[in-house]
Amino acid sequence: MGIAWLTLIDLYQYHLKKDQRYMESFFQDAVAATHRDINLMLRVARYYDESKISSKAIPYWQEVLRRLPDNEPVRARLQELNALP
């Protein structure tokens, strides 16, 4: 199920160029529908990072690290953001 949502994210973000408000609403629906699928959480975190909205990226990065505590790239990103719990 998560792959379909990830494909839609790419479609909306890169091909249809949906605005930030649309994407945020879509992310909320996708995260809820997939029961917080880890790959989707990573994608949302990256979206906010790419959009330079670290305040919204941090909770997603933190959730990923909570669930995958050995994920060094995520830990490093949180360190860069000074947001390790």
Summary of the structure (lengths in Angstrom):
residues: 85
radius of gyration: 12.6
end to end distance: 30.0
largest distance: 36.0
contacts: 227
relative contact order: 0.12
helix: 75%
strand: 0%
